[in-house]
Amino acid sequence: MPRHRNDGKLKVDVASDWDDNERLHKRLSKALIRIRDMNGLLSKDMAERLKVTEAYMSQVLNCKRDVRLSMLN
């Protein structure tokens, strides 16, 4: 039987994936805030342009909600 990469010798740390997701959310939030500020927009204006609600935009900017791929597009 072929040996797999994780044949018991390597340990996979699942918790680090959670940390990566949290860091990604924070980086995305900071980038969106930077874009908003550079363009002199209010969060309300940004939400309108992205065709999302103000509440959704606020949750994204505060790392409390995942971002829809359609919004990023």
C-alpha positions as CSV (number, residue, x, y, z in Angstrom):
1,M,0.0,0.0,0.0
2,P,1.4,3.5,-0.9
3,R,2.5,5.6,2.0
4,H,0.8,8.9,2.5
5,R,2.4,12.1,3.5
6,N,0.7,12.0,6.9
7,D,1.4,8.4,7.8
8,G,1.6,9.1,11.5
9,K,5.0,10.8,11.4
10,L,3.7,14.2,10.7
11,K,1.2,15.8,13.0
12,V,-1.5,18.1,11.5
13,D,-2.4,21.0,13.7
14,V,-6.0,21.9,12.8
15,A,-6.1,24.8,15.3
16,S,-3.6,26.7,13.1
17,D,-6.2,26.8,10.3
18,W,-8.6,28.6,12.6
19,D,-5.9,31.2,13.3
20,D,-5.3,31.6,9.6
21,N,-9.0,32.3,9.0
22,E,-9.0,34.9,11.7
23,R,-6.0,36.6,10.3
24,L,-7.5,36.5,6.8
25,H,-10.7,38.2,8.1
26,K,-8.6,40.9,9.9
27,R,-6.5,41.6,6.8
28,L,-9.5,41.8,4.5
29,S,-11.3,44.1,7.0
30,K,-8.3,46.4,7.1
31,A,-8.0,46.4,3.3
32,L,-11.6,47.3,2.9
33,I,-11.4,50.1,5.5
34,R,-8.3,51.4,3.7
35,I,-10.1,51.4,0.3
36,R,-13.1,53.1,1.9
37,D,-11.0,55.8,3.5
38,M,-8.8,56.4,0.4
39,N,-11.9,57.0,-1.6
40,G,-13.5,59.2,1.0
41,L,-16.5,57.0,1.4
42,L,-18.7,56.3,4.4
43,S,-19.5,52.7,5.2
44,K,-23.1,53.5,4.0
45,D,-21.7,54.6,0.6
46,M,-19.5,51.5,0.3
47,A,-22.4,49.2,1.1
48,E,-24.5,50.9,-1.6
49,R,-21.8,50.5,-4.2
50,L,-21.3,46.8,-3.3
51,K,-25.1,46.3,-3.2
52,V,-25.1,45.0,0.3
53,T,-26.9,46.3,3.5
54,E,-25.2,48.6,5.9
55,A,-25.5,46.0,8.6
56,Y,-23.7,43.4,6.5
57,M,-20.9,45.9,5.6
58,S,-20.5,46.8,9.3
59,Q,-20.2,43.1,10.2
60,V,-17.6,42.5,7.5
61,L,-15.6,45.5,8.6
62,N,-15.7,44.4,12.2
63,C,-14.7,40.8,11.3
64,K,-18.0,39.4,12.5
65,R,-19.2,38.0,9.2
66,D,-17.7,36.1,6.2
67,V,-17.5,38.0,2.9
68,R,-19.5,36.8,-0.1
69,L,-17.4,36.1,-3.1
70,S,-19.8,38.2,-5.2
71,M,-19.0,41.2,-3.0
72,L,-15.3,40.8,-3.6
73,N,-15.8,40.4,-7.3
